[in-house]
Amino acid sequence: MRKPTAILTAISMAVILTVTVAGCSSASSVSGTAASSSAAAQTSEDSSAVTADSSSAETASEDTAEDTAAASVTSAGTGTVVSDTLIDTSDLFSERDLEQSADTTDAVSYTAESGSDITITEAGVYIISGTATDCSIIVDCADEDAKVQIVLDGVSITNTDTPVIYVKAADKCFVTTTDSTNTLSVTGTFTSDGETNTDAVIFSKADLVLNGVGTLNISSTGNGITSKDDLKVTGGTYSIECTKNGLEGKDSIAVCGGSFTINSGADGLHSENSDDSTLGSIYISGGTFDITSGDDGIHGTTAIVIDGGEFSIDAVEGIEATYIQINDGTISINASDDGINASAKSTAYDVVVELNGGTISIVMGSGDTDAVDANGSIYVNGGNITITGNSSFDYDTTGELNGGTVIVNGEQITEMPAQMMGGGMAGGMGKGSRG
């Protein structure tokens, strides 16, 4: 069954906006209801430096979605959209995820040496320093519950064709930066490890958490940082130059803090599980993002929920997923195709763009482009939205402007533009299943 996404209530009812608290200490997103959670309410972890809660984002329970039979245009104030929780964030970040420094009481220290790998086989905290070439940090734990924390303390490693950090087996791996500058690079073509396509400077088969107070520079001929499970970031400063995706989480990406400068040949942030189309969500409640990408700035298969953060995105398409919900944040998008695009990538959600708050600025390229495009429905319930371009809103099913301030090419609009089948103009052309 698909997630419930849009329920139209009686005319003239007040728009129920999202109540969220941005930031790592209290990350929660519930549309249409008042809900928040703090780190203190999350699942507690053992005080050991090597134990952490392995909880991750889980998909909320599914209910039957109401199908909308035909396109409709609703003027401001004549409808309300209420969305159930798209991403359960109640215990998304564990206490250890949120800690920006490691307990190094019993830590093991290594100095990187050229031509020599560092292999970690047990849970624990490991401090890495030094400068080297062709040196991989390999995590390969027999204990499937092992939690490993790699502390980067002024490291510079350049490899030719293998990941600098390769997590082969563990329950969870933390990569934590001290107050230092760390540089990890791969300069040649990545080689596979058997059937595993290790295509990132940091490549993990397990849950991966990035945190810390330092700087991590990544240069890659493939992806920057990849987790084949869940990827979470709660702190740190990251500069990523790569030919493919900057940050990649197969099952999900969750960010509540950090500073990111990403220049990618493909997507800036990318979450997709080709084996399960119900996975591939992205949740962001904080952080600053400067993304220049050759494809999408932020790309998810299922839902993208933004509860906060500052974003500067220059891309072909700014934000793309099946269901996109923006509740807060400052978002600036410069796109050569669609600015915000909802298309049917997953059957777990209806195709919807839901704008509830925040400040959103979209500048579009010329041609057949749309600032906000949904191969389904668009609901604008709040926020300050400024659009410069040929087509402001393009939707195939329902379009509602229920609240907020919307400026299109210098003029405020109070009604959702009608669909213009067969042409761009005010509402844009319905593009069916175009992604």
Buried (B, 14 or more C-beta within 10 A) or exposed (E): EBBBBBEBEEEEBEBBBBBBBBBBBBBBBBBBEEBBBEBEEBEEBEEBBBBBBBBBBEBBEBEEBEEBEEBBBBEBBBBBBBBBBBBBBBBBBBBBBBBBBBBBEEBEEBEBBEEEEBEBBBBBBBBBBBBBBBBBBBBBBEEEEBBBBBBBBBBBBBBBBBBBBBBBBBBBBBBBBBEBBBBBBBEEEBEEBEEEBBBBBBBBBBBBBBBBBBBBBBBBBBBBBBBBBBBBBBBBBBBBBBBBBBBBBBBBBBBBBBBBBBBBBBBBBBBBBEEBBBBBBBBBBBBBBBBBBBBBBBBBBBBBBBBBBBBBBBBBBBBBBBBBBBBBBBBBBBBEBBBBBBBBBBEBBBBBBBBBBBBBBBBBBEEBBBBBBBBBBBBBBBBBBBBBBBBBBBBBBBBBBBBBBBBBEEEEBEBBBBBBEEEBBBBBBBBEEBB
